[in-house]
Amino acid sequence: MTSRRWIRTAAVAGGVVAYLALGAAPASAHVEIAGAQPNGDGSTTLTFAYDHSCDDSPTTELVVALPEGVTATGTVEPDGWSAALSGDRVTFTGPGLGTAEVGVTARITAQAGDTLHFPVLQRCADGNSLDWIDRTADSDYPAPRLIATNAVLENPPEATAAPPAASGGGASPEGAGTTLGQALTVVVVFVAVAAGAGFVLARRTA
């Protein structure tokens, strides 16, 4: 992942909630956004996945911090787990799982190309934790990130409609007004004709 290509999908606008590191040991894999599925109603379901826990101790809780511009409207959790929304945090808890996926359905307001960061706190059954909070992609503990596209935005910009093509070999469509270029052409032709007529008349009277 690069810092500004895997999500311009990690700073939806820029505010990130920071967590204090709890002294977790370096890990060999990360919590990542495994999918971003638009739902057709302006919302998008983000899937967060992890493929390891704290050494041999399974994960019992994930706390996902939402950046500015992202508002959670629902959750998807593993069987036996529950989820709670509180401000800009979504907390998933349940029986220990070595690997799992959780989902957050949200409305995203950002610019296409923005990178949105989602800091995650991963707690394990033995009391240890891993804090995925860094905004640098090559960190040992990078925060999950998403590069926003129009597909995942709540209100993507509307496409600009192309003007209707002129018909009849460049003639104005029926009912269309005269363009400025056409009016200037008429004036130039009129002035040229008038000047030529004046020159001829002057020679005849000389």
TITI-295487 format. One record per residue (C-alpha): residue number from 1; chain; x, y, z. Coordinates in nm, 2 decimals, always signed. Each point is the difference from the previous one (the first is absolute). Layout:
REM residues N
@pos = NUM; unit = A; u = X; v = Y; w = Z;
...
END
This chain:
REM residues 206
@pos = 1; unit = A; u = +0.00; v = +0.00; w = +0.00;
@pos = 2; unit = A; u = +0.12; v = +0.35; w = -0.07;
@pos = 3; unit = A; u = -0.09; v = +0.29; w = +0.22;
@pos = 4; unit = A; u = -0.20; v = +0.20; w = -0.26;
@pos = 5; unit = A; u = -0.11; v = -0.26; w = -0.25;
@pos = 6; unit = A; u = -0.16; v = -0.26; w = +0.23;
@pos = 7; unit = A; u = -0.25; v = +0.22; w = +0.11;
@pos = 8; unit = A; u = +0.09; v = +0.44; w = -0.11;
@pos = 9; unit = A; u = -0.32; v = -0.39; w = +0.24;
@pos = 10; unit = A; u = +0.21; v = +0.13; w = +0.33;
@pos = 11; unit = A; u = -0.07; v = +0.36; w = +0.10;
@pos = 12; unit = A; u = -0.37; v = +0.06; w = -0.08;
@pos = 13; unit = A; u = +0.06; v = +0.36; w = +0.05;
@pos = 14; unit = A; u = +0.26; v = -0.03; w = +0.26;
@pos = 15; unit = A; u = -0.11; v = -0.05; w = +0.36;
@pos = 16; unit = A; u = +0.13; v = -0.31; w = +0.17;
@pos = 17; unit = A; u = -0.07; v = -0.12; w = +0.35;
@pos = 18; unit = A; u = +0.33; v = -0.10; w = +0.16;
@pos = 19; unit = A; u = +0.04; v = -0.27; w = +0.26;
@pos = 20; unit = A; u = +0.29; v = -0.04; w = +0.25;
@pos = 21; unit = A; u = +0.22; v = -0.30; w = -0.07;
@pos = 22; unit = A; u = -0.02; v = -0.27; w = +0.26;
@pos = 23; unit = A; u = +0.34; v = -0.15; w = -0.05;
@pos = 24; unit = A; u = -0.10; v = -0.28; w = -0.24;
@pos = 25; unit = A; u = +0.28; v = -0.20; w = -0.17;
@pos = 26; unit = A; u = +0.07; v = +0.04; w = -0.37;
@pos = 27; unit = A; u = -0.24; v = -0.20; w = -0.22;
@pos = 28; unit = A; u = +0.05; v = -0.18; w = -0.33;
@pos = 29; unit = A; u = -0.33; v = +0.10; w = -0.16;
@pos = 30; unit = A; u = -0.26; v = +0.29; w = +0.02;
@pos = 31; unit = A; u = -0.36; v = +0.08; w = +0.05;
@pos = 32; unit = A; u = -0.11; v = +0.12; w = -0.35;
@pos = 33; unit = A; u = -0.31; v = +0.11; w = -0.19;
@pos = 34; unit = A; u = -0.07; v = -0.31; w = -0.20;
@pos = 35; unit = A; u = -0.29; v = +0.14; w = -0.19;
@pos = 36; unit = A; u = -0.22; v = +0.32; w = -0.07;
@pos = 37; unit = A; u = -0.34; v = -0.10; w = -0.13;
@pos = 38; unit = A; u = -0.24; v = +0.28; w = -0.11;
@pos = 39; unit = A; u = -0.36; v = -0.08; w = +0.10;
@pos = 40; unit = A; u = -0.18; v = +0.21; w = -0.26;
@pos = 41; unit = A; u = -0.16; v = +0.23; w = +0.26;
@pos = 42; unit = A; u = +0.30; v = +0.23; w = +0.06;
@pos = 43; unit = A; u = +0.15; v = -0.22; w = +0.26;
@pos = 44; unit = A; u = +0.30; v = -0.23; w = -0.03;
@pos = 45; unit = A; u = +0.09; v = -0.31; w = +0.21;
@pos = 46; unit = A; u = +0.37; v = -0.01; w = +0.10;
@pos = 47; unit = A; u = +0.14; v = -0.34; w = +0.09;
@pos = 48; unit = A; u = +0.28; v = -0.01; w = +0.25;
@pos = 49; unit = A; u = +0.20; v = -0.33; w = +0.01;
@pos = 50; unit = A; u = +0.29; v = -0.13; w = +0.22;
@pos = 51; unit = A; u = +0.19; v = -0.33; w = -0.05;
@pos = 52; unit = A; u = +0.18; v = -0.02; w = +0.33;
@pos = 53; unit = A; u = -0.05; v = +0.09; w = +0.37;
@pos = 54; unit = A; u = +0.24; v = +0.05; w = +0.29;
@pos = 55; unit = A; u = +0.24; v = -0.29; w = -0.05;
@pos = 56; unit = A; u = -0.21; v = -0.31; w = +0.12;
@pos = 57; unit = A; u = -0.27; v = +0.21; w = +0.16;
@pos = 58; unit = A; u = -0.32; v = +0.06; w = -0.21;
@pos = 59; unit = A; u = -0.16; v = +0.34; w = -0.06;
@pos = 60; unit = A; u = -0.30; v = +0.09; w = +0.22;
@pos = 61; unit = A; u = -0.05; v = +0.36; w = -0.10;
@pos = 62; unit = A; u = +0.06; v = +0.24; w = -0.29;
@pos = 63; unit = A; u = -0.06; v = +0.38; w = +0.04;
@pos = 64; unit = A; u = -0.02; v = +0.18; w = -0.33;
@pos = 65; unit = A; u = +0.05; v = +0.38; w = +0.00;
@pos = 66; unit = A; u = -0.18; v = +0.18; w = -0.29;
@pos = 67; unit = A; u = +0.17; v = +0.30; w = -0.16;
@pos = 68; unit = A; u = -0.18; v = +0.33; w = -0.06;
@pos = 69; unit = A; u = -0.26; v = -0.03; w = -0.28;
@pos = 70; unit = A; u = -0.08; v = -0.36; w = +0.08;
@pos = 71; unit = A; u = -0.33; v = -0.07; w = +0.19;
@pos = 72; unit = A; u = -0.09; v = -0.36; w = +0.11;
@pos = 73; unit = A; u = -0.36; v = -0.11; w = -0.06;
@pos = 74; unit = A; u = +0.04; v = -0.37; w = +0.06;
@pos = 75; unit = A; u = +0.23; v = -0.29; w = +0.07;
@pos = 76; unit = A; u = +0.07; v = -0.36; w = -0.11;
@pos = 77; unit = A; u = +0.16; v = -0.23; w = +0.26;
@pos = 78; unit = A; u = +0.10; v = -0.37; w = +0.02;
@pos = 79; unit = A; u = -0.23; v = -0.25; w = +0.16;
@pos = 80; unit = A; u = -0.01; v = +0.04; w = +0.38;
@pos = 81; unit = A; u = +0.15; v = +0.35; w = -0.02;
@pos = 82; unit = A; u = -0.18; v = +0.33; w = +0.07;
@pos = 83; unit = A; u = +0.07; v = +0.36; w = -0.11;
@pos = 84; unit = A; u = -0.06; v = +0.34; w = +0.16;
@pos = 85; unit = A; u = +0.01; v = +0.35; w = -0.16;
@pos = 86; unit = A; u = +0.12; v = +0.29; w = +0.21;
@pos = 87; unit = A; u = +0.08; v = +0.32; w = -0.18;
@pos = 88; unit = A; u = +0.29; v = -0.05; w = -0.23;
@pos = 89; unit = A; u = +0.08; v = -0.35; w = +0.14;
@pos = 90; unit = A; u = -0.14; v = -0.35; w = -0.08;
@pos = 91; unit = A; u = +0.08; v = -0.27; w = +0.25;
@pos = 92; unit = A; u = -0.03; v = -0.37; w = -0.09;
@pos = 93; unit = A; u = +0.02; v = -0.26; w = +0.28;
@pos = 94; unit = A; u = -0.05; v = -0.37; w = +0.03;
@pos = 95; unit = A; u = +0.16; v = -0.34; w = +0.07;
@pos = 96; unit = A; u = +0.36; v = -0.03; w = -0.10;
@pos = 97; unit = A; u = +0.07; v = -0.04; w = -0.37;
@pos = 98; unit = A; u = +0.34; v = -0.05; w = -0.16;
@pos = 99; unit = A; u = -0.11; v = +0.15; w = -0.33;
@pos = 100; unit = A; u = -0.32; v = +0.19; w = -0.09;
@pos = 101; unit = A; u = -0.17; v = +0.27; w = -0.20;
@pos = 102; unit = A; u = -0.23; v = +0.27; w = +0.13;
@pos = 103; unit = A; u = -0.20; v = +0.26; w = -0.20;
@pos = 104; unit = A; u = -0.09; v = +0.36; w = +0.04;
@pos = 105; unit = A; u = -0.28; v = +0.15; w = -0.22;
@pos = 106; unit = A; u = +0.06; v = +0.37; w = -0.03;
@pos = 107; unit = A; u = -0.07; v = +0.32; w = -0.20;
@pos = 108; unit = A; u = +0.32; v = +0.15; w = -0.13;
@pos = 109; unit = A; u = +0.05; v = +0.37; w = -0.08;
@pos = 110; unit = A; u = +0.33; v = +0.07; w = -0.17;
@pos = 111; unit = A; u = +0.17; v = +0.08; w = -0.32;
@pos = 112; unit = A; u = +0.08; v = -0.27; w = -0.25;
@pos = 113; unit = A; u = +0.37; v = -0.09; w = +0.05;
@pos = 114; unit = A; u = +0.01; v = +0.09; w = +0.37;
@pos = 115; unit = A; u = +0.17; v = -0.25; w = +0.22;
@pos = 116; unit = A; u = -0.21; v = -0.10; w = +0.31;
@pos = 117; unit = A; u = +0.17; v = -0.15; w = +0.31;
@pos = 118; unit = A; u = -0.19; v = -0.22; w = +0.24;
@pos = 119; unit = A; u = +0.21; v = -0.06; w = +0.32;
@pos = 120; unit = A; u = -0.09; v = -0.34; w = +0.16;
@pos = 121; unit = A; u = +0.07; v = -0.13; w = +0.35;
@pos = 122; unit = A; u = +0.02; v = -0.38; w = +0.01;
@pos = 123; unit = A; u = -0.03; v = -0.16; w = +0.35;
@pos = 124; unit = A; u = +0.07; v = -0.36; w = +0.07;
@pos = 125; unit = A; u = -0.12; v = -0.25; w = +0.27;
@pos = 126; unit = A; u = +0.34; v = +0.01; w = +0.19;
@pos = 127; unit = A; u = -0.03; v = +0.37; w = +0.05;
@pos = 128; unit = A; u = +0.25; v = +0.10; w = -0.26;
@pos = 129; unit = A; u = -0.09; v = +0.23; w = -0.29;
@pos = 130; unit = A; u = +0.11; v = +0.13; w = -0.34;
@pos = 131; unit = A; u = -0.05; v = +0.36; w = -0.10;
@pos = 132; unit = A; u = -0.04; v = +0.05; w = -0.38;
@pos = 133; unit = A; u = +0.02; v = +0.38; w = +0.01;
@pos = 134; unit = A; u = +0.30; v = +0.13; w = -0.21;
@pos = 135; unit = A; u = -0.07; v = +0.20; w = -0.32;
@pos = 136; unit = A; u = +0.32; v = -0.11; w = -0.16;
@pos = 137; unit = A; u = -0.05; v = -0.30; w = -0.23;
@pos = 138; unit = A; u = +0.33; v = -0.16; w = +0.07;
@pos = 139; unit = A; u = -0.04; v = +0.01; w = +0.38;
@pos = 140; unit = A; u = -0.01; v = -0.31; w = +0.21;
@pos = 141; unit = A; u = -0.35; v = +0.11; w = +0.11;
@pos = 142; unit = A; u = -0.17; v = +0.18; w = -0.29;
@pos = 143; unit = A; u = -0.36; v = +0.10; w = +0.04;
@pos = 144; unit = A; u = -0.24; v = -0.16; w = -0.25;
@pos = 145; unit = A; u = -0.05; v = +0.24; w = -0.29;
@pos = 146; unit = A; u = -0.24; v = +0.06; w = -0.29;
@pos = 147; unit = A; u = +0.05; v = +0.22; w = -0.31;
@pos = 148; unit = A; u = -0.34; v = +0.16; w = -0.07;
@pos = 149; unit = A; u = -0.16; v = -0.04; w = -0.34;
@pos = 150; unit = A; u = -0.33; v = +0.14; w = -0.13;
@pos = 151; unit = A; u = -0.15; v = -0.35; w = +0.04;
@pos = 152; unit = A; u = +0.03; v = +0.01; w = +0.38;
@pos = 153; unit = A; u = -0.10; v = +0.36; w = +0.06;
@pos = 154; unit = A; u = -0.34; v = +0.10; w = +0.14;
@pos = 155; unit = A; u = -0.04; v = +0.29; w = -0.25;
@pos = 156; unit = A; u = +0.24; v = -0.05; w = -0.30;
@pos = 157; unit = A; u = +0.04; v = +0.29; w = -0.24;
@pos = 158; unit = A; u = -0.25; v = -0.02; w = -0.29;
@pos = 159; unit = A; u = +0.14; v = -0.06; w = -0.34;
@pos = 160; unit = A; u = -0.01; v = +0.30; w = -0.23;
@pos = 161; unit = A; u = -0.23; v = -0.05; w = -0.29;
@pos = 162; unit = A; u = +0.16; v = +0.06; w = -0.34;
@pos = 163; unit = A; u = -0.18; v = +0.27; w = -0.21;
@pos = 164; unit = A; u = -0.22; v = -0.13; w = -0.29;
@pos = 165; unit = A; u = +0.18; v = -0.04; w = -0.33;
@pos = 166; unit = A; u = -0.09; v = +0.24; w = -0.27;
@pos = 167; unit = A; u = -0.20; v = -0.14; w = -0.29;
@pos = 168; unit = A; u = +0.00; v = +0.08; w = -0.37;
@pos = 169; unit = A; u = +0.38; v = +0.03; w = -0.05;
@pos = 170; unit = A; u = +0.05; v = +0.26; w = +0.27;
@pos = 171; unit = A; u = -0.33; v = +0.18; w = -0.02;
@pos = 172; unit = A; u = -0.16; v = +0.09; w = +0.34;
@pos = 173; unit = A; u = -0.26; v = -0.24; w = +0.13;
@pos = 174; unit = A; u = -0.36; v = +0.10; w = -0.06;
@pos = 175; unit = A; u = -0.11; v = +0.25; w = +0.26;
@pos = 176; unit = A; u = +0.36; v = +0.07; w = +0.12;
@pos = 177; unit = A; u = +0.10; v = +0.37; w = +0.04;
@pos = 178; unit = A; u = +0.27; v = +0.15; w = -0.22;
@pos = 179; unit = A; u = +0.35; v = -0.03; w = +0.15;
@pos = 180; unit = A; u = +0.24; v = +0.29; w = +0.06;
@pos = 181; unit = A; u = +0.23; v = -0.14; w = -0.27;
@pos = 182; unit = A; u = -0.28; v = -0.01; w = -0.26;
@pos = 183; unit = A; u = -0.10; v = +0.36; w = +0.08;
@pos = 184; unit = A; u = +0.36; v = +0.13; w = -0.03;
@pos = 185; unit = A; u = +0.04; v = -0.18; w = -0.33;
@pos = 186; unit = A; u = -0.31; v = +0.19; w = -0.14;
@pos = 187; unit = A; u = +0.14; v = +0.33; w = +0.13;
@pos = 188; unit = A; u = +0.34; v = -0.06; w = -0.16;
@pos = 189; unit = A; u = -0.15; v = -0.09; w = -0.34;
@pos = 190; unit = A; u = -0.24; v = +0.30; w = +0.01;
@pos = 191; unit = A; u = +0.29; v = +0.24; w = +0.07;
@pos = 192; unit = A; u = +0.21; v = -0.15; w = -0.27;
@pos = 193; unit = A; u = -0.28; v = +0.03; w = -0.26;
@pos = 194; unit = A; u = -0.07; v = +0.36; w = +0.10;
@pos = 195; unit = A; u = +0.37; v = +0.09; w = -0.02;
@pos = 196; unit = A; u = +0.02; v = -0.15; w = -0.35;
@pos = 197; unit = A; u = -0.31; v = +0.18; w = -0.12;
@pos = 198; unit = A; u = +0.14; v = +0.33; w = +0.14;
@pos = 199; unit = A; u = +0.33; v = -0.05; w = -0.18;
@pos = 200; unit = A; u = -0.18; v = -0.06; w = -0.34;
@pos = 201; unit = A; u = -0.22; v = +0.30; w = +0.04;
@pos = 202; unit = A; u = +0.30; v = +0.22; w = +0.08;
@pos = 203; unit = A; u = +0.18; v = -0.10; w = -0.31;
@pos = 204; unit = A; u = -0.31; v = +0.07; w = -0.22;
@pos = 205; unit = A; u = -0.04; v = +0.35; w = +0.14;
@pos = 206; unit = A; u = +0.37; v = +0.09; w = -0.02;
END
